[in-house]
Amino acid sequence: MESILCVNIPVQMISCTDTNGKITPIRFRFRDKTGELITVTIDKVLSENQGSCRSGINFSCSAVLHGSRKTFTLWYNYFAHEWHLSRLCV
């Protein structure tokens, strides 16, 4: 379980963007410290927070990961079109 606790790492994301440009993250995957590919299906988006510099948006989300509920923060950079797992609460 400790191997998944790496943060600030790039993730492959599946998201939905509606006709107004609202982004909703759905599922993502990443490689943990051991190199294992971890897939996470997001159960709920708890909050969205656009940064003060308006270069991206933080999504606070929850999902079941290895049998227990976790909350985490995903960061989407508008200009680079990149997603990162920036925080995982244990």
C-alpha positions, 0 to 999 in steps of 0.5 A, spaced: 500 500 500 505 504 501 507 504 494 501 508 491 503 514 496 507 518 491 504 524 489 505 530 484 506 525 479 503 525 471 497 521 470 493 519 464 486 521 465 479 520 462 475 526 463 468 529 460 468 536 458 461 539 457 458 544 451 460 550 456 467 547 457 466 544 464 471 539 465 469 532 470 474 527 471 472 520 471 478 515 471 485 516 471 491 511 471 499 512 473 505 508 475 506 507 482 513 507 485 514 500 484 512 501 476 505 497 477 500 501 473 494 503 478 487 505 475 482 509 479 475 510 478 473 517 481 466 516 485 465 523 487 468 530 485 468 533 492 470 540 490 473 544 484 478 550 485 481 554 480 488 557 482 489 564 483 493 565 477 488 561 472 493 556 469 489 550 471 484 547 476 484 543 482 479 537 483 478 534 490 475 527 489 474 520 492 475 513 490 476 506 493 483 504 492 486 498 494 479 496 498 479 503 502 476 510 501 481 515 499 481 523 498 486 526 493 487 532 489 488 532 481 491 538 478 489 540 470 494 545 467 490 548 462 496 551 458 500 544 458 494 540 457 497 535 463 494 532 469 497 530 475 496 527 482 498 532 487 495 530 493 493 523 496 490 523 503 491 516 507 
